Amino acid sequence: MQFGIFTVGDVTTDPTDGHTPSENERIKNILTIAQKAEEVGLDVFALGEHHNEPFVPSSPTTMLGYVAAKTSTLLLSTATTLITTNDPVKIAEDYAMLQHVADGRVDLMMGRGNTGPVYPWFGKDIREGIPLAIENYALLHRLWTEHTVDWQGKFRTPLQGFTSTPRPLDDVAPFVWHGSIRSPEIAEQAAFYGDGFFANNIFWPKEHYMKLIGYYRNRFEHYGHGTAEQAIVGLGGQAFMSKNSQDAVNKFRPYFDNAPVYGHGPSMEDFTEQTPLTVGSPQQVIDRYASMREHFGDYQRQLFLMDHAGLPLKTVLEQLDILGEEVVPVLRKEMAKDRPASVPDGPTHASLVAKRDAAVASAPELVEGR
């Protein structure tokens, strides 16, 4: 089971003192937070991709390359790579390069994004969001698994005899998650390729995501990648903690009420009841997240959003201390209890290389390029 954090990189005014960080300050804070994640024993740091205010991570590979140089064990991921508005050729090259720089500590999450104006900025039509996601990923998958690609589609110029460089490290592409909060087509896509499915279930009630994840699991099995229980699932989460739960509520309320995504909407009490947001003691967070597999089955990755809504860096680092020292060690033990041996661990470069080598040994004639 992999535990980590993700950031959307919002630049938000602190509602308690009126301080608005500069873009430079926020970027440097995110880099500090990523290094802190490794320090406190987390497994994953994931960075969003946005091209609009109030968000700053427009170049995830630049930031993750820096983090790669400053860490040694942390698995670097994206919280969204915009498969709809990025050129698949550039994604293939950028993330293979990052994979080499980070010695394999890289995977990425494909997503369509949630900001409509981004599409025309990059010459795309939001009404084509699903077809773009399907076609662009089909090309990206081929660029990483085939040395020479001839390709023609609807949304970009054709390719003839094209080889993406550098090739993936050890000829094994970064693991791909397909992120969605509402689209069964994306769950279908993840299942078809045998990739991971990340349900960022931080906005809606669990019943919605239980259906979406259940659909992905069933289709994963349908396509012959393993049993439904062996499908690769990731979940989002949010928490704010204090030793005394009421202190946590009092401290976090102004940040919740003014958050750029859900502020000025539902009450914090309603939101915590309906979503995984947990504001309280470390034990309350443990109890809440230890119960997730009762709803979604055994899964592979749990990421927490910890640095949003204008929270100052000092507070975020304190939250990460609590998460890494008091919460995650207990959750690791809880999630391991009665976990079937057939359920795979979270994917890593080493595990993907081992899987490839086992496939070559058992049926070399079926492995592409060999």
Secondary structure, DSSP 8 states (H G I E B T S, - for coil): -EEEEEE--B----TTT-----HHHHHHHHHHHHHHHHHTT-SEEEE----STTB--S-HHHHHHHHHHH-SS-EEEES-EETTTS-HHHHHHHHHHHHHHTTT-BEEEEE--S-TTHHHHTT--GGGHHHHHHHHHHHHHHHHH-SSEEE--SSS--EEEE--SS--GGG---EEEEEESS-HHHHHHHHHHT-EEEE--SSS-HHHHHHHHHHHHHHHHHTTSS-GGGS-EEE--BEEE-SSHHHHHHHHHHHHHT-TTTTTSS-HHHHHHHSS-EEE-HHHHHHHHHTHHHHH-S-SEEEEE-S-TT--HHHHHHHHHHIIIIIHHHHHHHHHTT--TTS-----HHHHHHHHHHHHHH-GGGSTT-
